[in-house]
Structures are given as C-alpha cells and as structure tokens.
Amino acid sequence: MTGSKRKSGALYELRFRSLFDAGRGYSFPCDASGHVDLDSLSERARSNYLFARAVVGQELSMPEVHRCDPTPKECSH
C-alpha cells in the first residue's frame, strides 16, 4: 500500500484496498475515528488521499481504520 510516512505517535491508519489487485491500495495516518489531517500530509500524499476518496466503489474499497502495532511491519507508513 502507498501513502504518507507515518508520524511517530500515529497509532491508526486509514486503508483503501484495491477492488481488483489483492495487496494493493492506499493507506494514510489517521486518528481512531478515521480522520486524516490533510495539513500533515505531503502534497503527493494529499493528492493520493483525494484520489482514493474519489474512486471508492470504482477502484477501491470503502476505507477501514486499522490500529497499528508499534512495530514498523504492521503499518506501511
């Protein structure tokens, strides 16, 4: 999954999974409610986030909030 770099302390990520390619999609740091701080994203990550939201149901699944384990393997940021 692609997205922005995970900030230390970000314990959740919002995941948009591809409807067609297993293991592909986008993920972004968020709070427990799934709110993404757009101001903290890079320009590219913000563009990817807006794209992901626009193609939900066509190319990507509805986003899901996942709690991240503190180990780097769990979250992709």
VEXBA-546655 format. One record per residue (C-alpha): x, z, y; residue number from 1; residue in one letter. Coordinates in steps of 0.25 Angstrom, whole numbers, plus 5000, padded with zeros to 4 digits. Each point is the difference from the previous one (the first is absolute). Layout:
# residues N
    x    z    y  nr rest
    X    Z    Y NUM    A
...
//
This chain:
# residues 77
    x    z    y  nr rest
 5000 5000 5000   1    M
 5004 4997 5014   2    T
 4998 5009 5012   3    G
 5008 5008 5010   4    S
 5011 5010 4998   5    K
 4995 5014 4996   6    R
 5002 5010 5011   7    K
 5004 5014 4995   8    S
 4988 5009 4998   9    G
 4991 4988 4997  10    A
 4993 5005 4988  11    L
 4990 4989 4998  12    Y
 4999 4985 5000  13    E
 4989 4990 5001  14    L
 5001 4990 4989  15    R
 4994 4986 5001  16    F
 5002 4993 4986  17    R
 4999 4986 4997  18    S
 4988 4995 4993  19    L
 5008 4989 4993  20    F
 5014 5004 4998  21    D
 5002 5014 4993  22    A
 5010 5008 5006  23    G
 4999 4993 5014  24    R
 4994 5005 5013  25    G
 5003 5008 5012  26    Y
 5002 5015 5003  27    S
 5001 5008 5013  28    F
 5002 5014 5003  29    P
 4987 5008 5004  30    C
 4994 5013 5001  31    D
 4991 5007 4989  32    A
 4988 4993 5005  33    S
 5007 4986 5000  34    G
 5002 4998 5015  35    H
 5012 4992 5003  36    V
 5008 5003 5013  37    D
 5001 4986 5005  38    L
 5010 5004 5011  39    D
 5010 5005 4990  40    S
 5000 4987 4993  41    L
 5010 4989 5002  42    S
 4995 4987 5006  43    E
 5001 4994 4986  44    R
 4993 5011 4993  45    A
 4989 5001 5010  46    R
 4998 4985 4998  47    S
 5000 5002 4985  48    N
 4990 5011 5002  49    Y
 4991 4992 5008  50    L
 5001 4988 4990  51    F
 4997 5009 4989  52    A
 4987 5006 5006  53    R
 4996 4986 5003  54    A
 5000 4994 4986  55    V
 4994 5012 4993  56    V
 4991 4994 4989  57    G
 5006 4987 5001  58    Q
 5015 5002 4996  59    E
 5001 5015 5000  60    L
 4992 5012 4995  61    S
 4994 5011 5008  62    M
 5011 5009 5004  63    P
 5002 5013 4993  64    E
 5007 5013 5005  65    V
 5011 5005 4991  66    H
 5007 5013 5001  67    R
 5015 4998 4999  68    C
 5010 5008 4991  69    D
 5012 5004 5009  70    P
 5009 4991 4991  71    T
 5003 4986 5005  72    P
 4994 4994 4987  73    K
 4986 5004 5003  74    E
 4998 4993 5014  75    C
 5005 4987 5003  76    S
 5004 5003 5015  77    H
//
